[in-house]
Amino acid sequence: MAEKRGLATDARGVRSFYFTAGLAEATMAVFLACCLLPHWFSEIAIGFSLVCLYTALSRVILARASFRD
């Protein structure tokens, strides 16, 4: 989609695929927290799912703004 619209960037180096920054990149830390604090699993899982939902929604909004005709 970016190529069709002539969008390009070299801010993160030359690549064919780019990820936008998000809050949900701490998956290993969450997994470690679940292992170390199993009695907090539900709270950690709910918190992480909310972070993932926020990240997904923000990426959809960013994509809609970037690729608006």
Phi and psi in radians as a Rosetta constraint file:
Dihedral C 1 N 2 CA 2 C 2 CIRCULARHARMONIC -1.147 0.35
Dihedral N 2 CA 2 C 2 N 3 CIRCULARHARMONIC -0.708 0.35
Dihedral C 2 N 3 CA 3 C 3 CIRCULARHARMONIC -1.122 0.35
Dihedral N 3 CA 3 C 3 N 4 CIRCULARHARMONIC -0.707 0.35
Dihedral C 3 N 4 CA 4 C 4 CIRCULARHARMONIC -1.059 0.35
Dihedral N 4 CA 4 C 4 N 5 CIRCULARHARMONIC -0.571 0.35
Dihedral C 4 N 5 CA 5 C 5 CIRCULARHARMONIC -1.648 0.35
Dihedral N 5 CA 5 C 5 N 6 CIRCULARHARMONIC 0.018 0.35
Dihedral C 5 N 6 CA 6 C 6 CIRCULARHARMONIC 1.288 0.35
Dihedral N 6 CA 6 C 6 N 7 CIRCULARHARMONIC 0.427 0.35
Dihedral C 6 N 7 CA 7 C 7 CIRCULARHARMONIC -1.518 0.35
Dihedral N 7 CA 7 C 7 N 8 CIRCULARHARMONIC 2.400 0.35
Dihedral C 7 N 8 CA 8 C 8 CIRCULARHARMONIC -2.633 0.35
Dihedral N 8 CA 8 C 8 N 9 CIRCULARHARMONIC 2.714 0.35
Dihedral C 8 N 9 CA 9 C 9 CIRCULARHARMONIC -2.679 0.35
Dihedral N 9 CA 9 C 9 N 10 CIRCULARHARMONIC 2.605 0.35
Dihedral C 9 N 10 CA 10 C 10 CIRCULARHARMONIC -2.141 0.35
Dihedral N 10 CA 10 C 10 N 11 CIRCULARHARMONIC 0.350 0.35
Dihedral C 10 N 11 CA 11 C 11 CIRCULARHARMONIC -1.107 0.35
Dihedral N 11 CA 11 C 11 N 12 CIRCULARHARMONIC -0.529 0.35
Dihedral C 11 N 12 CA 12 C 12 CIRCULARHARMONIC -2.031 0.35
Dihedral N 12 CA 12 C 12 N 13 CIRCULARHARMONIC 0.386 0.35
Dihedral C 12 N 13 CA 13 C 13 CIRCULARHARMONIC 1.590 0.35
Dihedral N 13 CA 13 C 13 N 14 CIRCULARHARMONIC 3.032 0.35
Dihedral C 13 N 14 CA 14 C 14 CIRCULARHARMONIC -1.461 0.35
Dihedral N 14 CA 14 C 14 N 15 CIRCULARHARMONIC 2.013 0.35
Dihedral C 14 N 15 CA 15 C 15 CIRCULARHARMONIC -2.511 0.35
Dihedral N 15 CA 15 C 15 N 16 CIRCULARHARMONIC 2.877 0.35
Dihedral C 15 N 16 CA 16 C 16 CIRCULARHARMONIC -1.709 0.35
Dihedral N 16 CA 16 C 16 N 17 CIRCULARHARMONIC -0.215 0.35
Dihedral C 16 N 17 CA 17 C 17 CIRCULARHARMONIC -2.477 0.35
Dihedral N 17 CA 17 C 17 N 18 CIRCULARHARMONIC 2.311 0.35
Dihedral C 17 N 18 CA 18 C 18 CIRCULARHARMONIC -2.108 0.35
Dihedral N 18 CA 18 C 18 N 19 CIRCULARHARMONIC 2.495 0.35
Dihedral C 18 N 19 CA 19 C 19 CIRCULARHARMONIC -1.870 0.35
Dihedral N 19 CA 19 C 19 N 20 CIRCULARHARMONIC 2.465 0.35
Dihedral C 19 N 20 CA 20 C 20 CIRCULARHARMONIC -1.458 0.35
Dihedral N 20 CA 20 C 20 N 21 CIRCULARHARMONIC 2.668 0.35
Dihedral C 20 N 21 CA 21 C 21 CIRCULARHARMONIC -1.197 0.35
Dihedral N 21 CA 21 C 21 N 22 CIRCULARHARMONIC 2.544 0.35
Dihedral C 21 N 22 CA 22 C 22 CIRCULARHARMONIC -2.662 0.35
Dihedral N 22 CA 22 C 22 N 23 CIRCULARHARMONIC 3.002 0.35
Dihedral C 22 N 23 CA 23 C 23 CIRCULARHARMONIC -1.475 0.35
Dihedral N 23 CA 23 C 23 N 24 CIRCULARHARMONIC -0.267 0.35
Dihedral C 23 N 24 CA 24 C 24 CIRCULARHARMONIC -1.574 0.35
Dihedral N 24 CA 24 C 24 N 25 CIRCULARHARMONIC 0.286 0.35
Dihedral C 24 N 25 CA 25 C 25 CIRCULARHARMONIC -1.436 0.35
Dihedral N 25 CA 25 C 25 N 26 CIRCULARHARMONIC 0.044 0.35
Dihedral C 25 N 26 CA 26 C 26 CIRCULARHARMONIC -1.677 0.35
Dihedral N 26 CA 26 C 26 N 27 CIRCULARHARMONIC 0.621 0.35
Dihedral C 26 N 27 CA 27 C 27 CIRCULARHARMONIC -1.031 0.35
Dihedral N 27 CA 27 C 27 N 28 CIRCULARHARMONIC -0.724 0.35
Dihedral C 27 N 28 CA 28 C 28 CIRCULARHARMONIC -1.131 0.35
Dihedral N 28 CA 28 C 28 N 29 CIRCULARHARMONIC -0.685 0.35
Dihedral C 28 N 29 CA 29 C 29 CIRCULARHARMONIC -1.129 0.35
Dihedral N 29 CA 29 C 29 N 30 CIRCULARHARMONIC -0.675 0.35
Dihedral C 29 N 30 CA 30 C 30 CIRCULARHARMONIC -1.158 0.35
Dihedral N 30 CA 30 C 30 N 31 CIRCULARHARMONIC -0.766 0.35
Dihedral C 30 N 31 CA 31 C 31 CIRCULARHARMONIC -1.061 0.35
Dihedral N 31 CA 31 C 31 N 32 CIRCULARHARMONIC -0.762 0.35
Dihedral C 31 N 32 CA 32 C 32 CIRCULARHARMONIC -1.096 0.35
Dihedral N 32 CA 32 C 32 N 33 CIRCULARHARMONIC -0.747 0.35
Dihedral C 32 N 33 CA 33 C 33 CIRCULARHARMONIC -1.072 0.35
Dihedral N 33 CA 33 C 33 N 34 CIRCULARHARMONIC -0.692 0.35
Dihedral C 33 N 34 CA 34 C 34 CIRCULARHARMONIC -1.133 0.35
Dihedral N 34 CA 34 C 34 N 35 CIRCULARHARMONIC -0.640 0.35
Dihedral C 34 N 35 CA 35 C 35 CIRCULARHARMONIC -1.256 0.35
Dihedral N 35 CA 35 C 35 N 36 CIRCULARHARMONIC -0.692 0.35
Dihedral C 35 N 36 CA 36 C 36 CIRCULARHARMONIC -1.404 0.35
Dihedral N 36 CA 36 C 36 N 37 CIRCULARHARMONIC -0.459 0.35
Dihedral C 36 N 37 CA 37 C 37 CIRCULARHARMONIC -2.228 0.35
Dihedral N 37 CA 37 C 37 N 38 CIRCULARHARMONIC 1.138 0.35
Dihedral C 37 N 38 CA 38 C 38 CIRCULARHARMONIC -1.095 0.35
Dihedral N 38 CA 38 C 38 N 39 CIRCULARHARMONIC -0.457 0.35
Dihedral C 38 N 39 CA 39 C 39 CIRCULARHARMONIC -1.258 0.35
Dihedral N 39 CA 39 C 39 N 40 CIRCULARHARMONIC -0.240 0.35
Dihedral C 39 N 40 CA 40 C 40 CIRCULARHARMONIC -1.802 0.35
Dihedral N 40 CA 40 C 40 N 41 CIRCULARHARMONIC 0.218 0.35
Dihedral C 40 N 41 CA 41 C 41 CIRCULARHARMONIC -0.953 0.35
Dihedral N 41 CA 41 C 41 N 42 CIRCULARHARMONIC -0.832 0.35
Dihedral C 41 N 42 CA 42 C 42 CIRCULARHARMONIC -1.046 0.35
Dihedral N 42 CA 42 C 42 N 43 CIRCULARHARMONIC -0.792 0.35
Dihedral C 42 N 43 CA 43 C 43 CIRCULARHARMONIC -1.161 0.35
Dihedral N 43 CA 43 C 43 N 44 CIRCULARHARMONIC -0.725 0.35
Dihedral C 43 N 44 CA 44 C 44 CIRCULARHARMONIC -1.123 0.35
Dihedral N 44 CA 44 C 44 N 45 CIRCULARHARMONIC -0.776 0.35
Dihedral C 44 N 45 CA 45 C 45 CIRCULARHARMONIC -1.116 0.35
Dihedral N 45 CA 45 C 45 N 46 CIRCULARHARMONIC -0.750 0.35
Dihedral C 45 N 46 CA 46 C 46 CIRCULARHARMONIC -1.128 0.35
Dihedral N 46 CA 46 C 46 N 47 CIRCULARHARMONIC -0.780 0.35
Dihedral C 46 N 47 CA 47 C 47 CIRCULARHARMONIC -1.063 0.35
Dihedral N 47 CA 47 C 47 N 48 CIRCULARHARMONIC -0.787 0.35
Dihedral C 47 N 48 CA 48 C 48 CIRCULARHARMONIC -1.157 0.35
Dihedral N 48 CA 48 C 48 N 49 CIRCULARHARMONIC -0.649 0.35
Dihedral C 48 N 49 CA 49 C 49 CIRCULARHARMONIC -1.155 0.35
Dihedral N 49 CA 49 C 49 N 50 CIRCULARHARMONIC -0.623 0.35
Dihedral C 49 N 50 CA 50 C 50 CIRCULARHARMONIC -1.177 0.35
Dihedral N 50 CA 50 C 50 N 51 CIRCULARHARMONIC -0.683 0.35
Dihedral C 50 N 51 CA 51 C 51 CIRCULARHARMONIC -1.107 0.35
Dihedral N 51 CA 51 C 51 N 52 CIRCULARHARMONIC -0.739 0.35
Dihedral C 51 N 52 CA 52 C 52 CIRCULARHARMONIC -1.109 0.35
Dihedral N 52 CA 52 C 52 N 53 CIRCULARHARMONIC -0.733 0.35
Dihedral C 52 N 53 CA 53 C 53 CIRCULARHARMONIC -1.092 0.35
Dihedral N 53 CA 53 C 53 N 54 CIRCULARHARMONIC -0.799 0.35
Dihedral C 53 N 54 CA 54 C 54 CIRCULARHARMONIC -1.038 0.35
Dihedral N 54 CA 54 C 54 N 55 CIRCULARHARMONIC -0.786 0.35
Dihedral C 54 N 55 CA 55 C 55 CIRCULARHARMONIC -1.085 0.35
Dihedral N 55 CA 55 C 55 N 56 CIRCULARHARMONIC -0.776 0.35
Dihedral C 55 N 56 CA 56 C 56 CIRCULARHARMONIC -1.096 0.35
Dihedral N 56 CA 56 C 56 N 57 CIRCULARHARMONIC -0.801 0.35
Dihedral C 56 N 57 CA 57 C 57 CIRCULARHARMONIC -1.105 0.35
Dihedral N 57 CA 57 C 57 N 58 CIRCULARHARMONIC -0.715 0.35
Dihedral C 57 N 58 CA 58 C 58 CIRCULARHARMONIC -1.151 0.35
Dihedral N 58 CA 58 C 58 N 59 CIRCULARHARMONIC -0.601 0.35
Dihedral C 58 N 59 CA 59 C 59 CIRCULARHARMONIC -1.239 0.35
Dihedral N 59 CA 59 C 59 N 60 CIRCULARHARMONIC -0.627 0.35
Dihedral C 59 N 60 CA 60 C 60 CIRCULARHARMONIC -1.126 0.35
Dihedral N 60 CA 60 C 60 N 61 CIRCULARHARMONIC -0.768 0.35
Dihedral C 60 N 61 CA 61 C 61 CIRCULARHARMONIC -1.112 0.35
Dihedral N 61 CA 61 C 61 N 62 CIRCULARHARMONIC -0.745 0.35
Dihedral C 61 N 62 CA 62 C 62 CIRCULARHARMONIC -1.083 0.35
Dihedral N 62 CA 62 C 62 N 63 CIRCULARHARMONIC -0.747 0.35
Dihedral C 62 N 63 CA 63 C 63 CIRCULARHARMONIC -1.130 0.35
Dihedral N 63 CA 63 C 63 N 64 CIRCULARHARMONIC -0.759 0.35
Dihedral C 63 N 64 CA 64 C 64 CIRCULARHARMONIC -1.073 0.35
Dihedral N 64 CA 64 C 64 N 65 CIRCULARHARMONIC -0.693 0.35
Dihedral C 64 N 65 CA 65 C 65 CIRCULARHARMONIC -1.222 0.35
Dihedral N 65 CA 65 C 65 N 66 CIRCULARHARMONIC -0.668 0.35
Dihedral C 65 N 66 CA 66 C 66 CIRCULARHARMONIC -1.262 0.35
Dihedral N 66 CA 66 C 66 N 67 CIRCULARHARMONIC -0.619 0.35
Dihedral C 66 N 67 CA 67 C 67 CIRCULARHARMONIC -1.872 0.35
Dihedral N 67 CA 67 C 67 N 68 CIRCULARHARMONIC 0.292 0.35
Dihedral C 67 N 68 CA 68 C 68 CIRCULARHARMONIC -1.129 0.35
Dihedral N 68 CA 68 C 68 N 69 CIRCULARHARMONIC 2.340 0.35
